[in-house]
Amino acid sequence: MVEAMAGSALRLETSKERSAQARGACVVLCPQCGAHLVFERSRTPQIDSSGFETCRLDCTQCEAPLAGVIDPYDDAVLLSALPG
């Protein structure tokens, strides 16, 4: 299956990405190195004081610690690299 990505050429979606999407996971980009990461939402979400679902993970490529929120409007994962 070929999928268009914003601002880039077409890319081939891997079978790993397809199976992750079938489980409700999504592929996100590391803001530090641009690596594709499979992100799956927690069954027990952490909600911050503003009511946003938060997430933490480490990049499998550059090992940067990442944190973010899940946009309640469209379920987009918004990540930032943590210092240190």
VENMOPE-V352780 format. One line per field, one symbol per residue. burial: 1 if it has 16 or more other ideal C-beta (glycine too) atoms within 10 Angstrom, else 0. Layout:
BEGIN
burial: ???
END
This chain:
BEGIN
burial: 000000000000000010010000011101010000111000000000000110101010000101011100000010101000
END
